[in-house]
Amino acid sequence: MADTLGDLVDKLTISNIRLWNLEDERRLYSQSKKDMGDKEMKEFLSKVSYTNKERNSLIDQINASFKVLLDAFTGKESCVVSTVEDLLGTGKNKFYRGEDRK
């Protein structure tokens, strides 16, 4: 099942927080004047690289989601394979299904 637009934004928020925490870790480390070993440095850079790649992928998915929504709004056929219902989560939870609301 495709992620809803809200799911993607949530994941992007988490990814941004991870990057901020890594930046804080780097800043604290550079202030401590300690030497980082090669293995530690490679692991740290790998974390930064992976998190940034994940963040960029999520941004691309969000942009594609907005393209689908814009195409649906303007009546165009979208080149992206997804539906408005998938992206907005219509009918997936109690807040969108009228019969479950009390």
C-alpha positions in Angstrom: 0.0 0.0 0.0 1.3 3.5 -0.9 2.1 6.0 1.8 -0.3 8.8 2.2 0.9 12.3 1.8 0.7 12.7 5.5 2.8 9.6 6.0 5.4 11.0 3.7 5.5 14.4 5.5 5.8 12.5 8.8 8.7 10.5 7.5 10.4 13.6 6.2 10.0 15.3 9.5 11.7 12.3 11.2 14.5 12.4 8.6 15.0 16.1 9.2 15.2 15.5 13.0 17.8 12.8 12.4 19.9 15.1 10.3 19.7 17.9 12.9 20.7 15.4 15.6 23.7 14.3 13.5 24.7 17.9 13.0 24.5 18.5 16.7 26.6 15.5 17.3 29.2 16.7 14.8 29.2 20.2 16.4 29.7 18.8 19.9 32.4 16.5 18.6 34.3 19.3 16.9 34.1 21.5 20.0 35.6 18.7 22.1 38.8 18.6 20.0 38.9 14.8 20.2 40.3 12.7 17.3 37.8 10.4 15.7 39.1 7.1 14.4 38.8 6.2 10.7 36.1 3.6 11.5 34.1 6.0 13.6 34.4 8.7 10.9 33.3 6.3 8.2 30.3 5.2 10.2 29.3 8.8 11.0 29.6 9.9 7.4 27.6 6.8 6.3 24.8 7.8 8.7 24.8 11.3 7.3 24.8 10.1 3.7 22.1 7.5 4.3 19.8 10.0 6.1 20.3 12.7 3.5 19.6 10.2 0.7 16.4 9.1 2.5 15.4 12.8 3.0 15.9 13.5 -0.7 13.9 10.5 -1.7 11.0 11.6 0.5 11.1 15.0 -1.0 10.9 13.5 -4.5 7.9 11.3 -3.4 6.1 14.3 -1.9 6.7 16.3 -5.1 5.3 13.4 -7.1 2.3 13.2 -4.8 1.6 16.9 -5.3 1.8 16.4 -9.1 -0.8 13.7 -8.8 -3.1 15.9 -6.8 -2.6 18.9 -9.1 -3.3 16.7 -12.1 -6.5 15.4 -10.5 -7.6 19.0 -9.6 -7.0 20.2 -13.1 -8.6 17.2 -14.8 -5.3 16.0 -16.4 -4.3 12.4 -16.5 -1.3 12.0 -14.3 2.0 10.4 -15.4 2.6 9.3 -11.8 1.0 5.9 -10.9 -1.0 6.7 -7.7 -4.5 7.9 -6.8 -5.8 10.8 -4.9 -7.4 8.4 -2.5 -4.0 6.7 -1.8 -2.3 10.0 -1.2 -4.9 11.5 1.0 -5.9 8.3 2.8 -9.6 8.7 2.1 -11.5 6.0 3.8 -8.4 4.5 5.6 -9.1 5.8 9.0 -12.0 6.8 11.1 -11.6 10.5 10.5 -12.3 10.2 6.8 -15.1 7.6 6.8 -18.5 9.2 7.5 -20.2 6.0 8.7 -17.7 5.7 11.6 -18.0 9.2 12.9 -20.2 9.7 15.9 
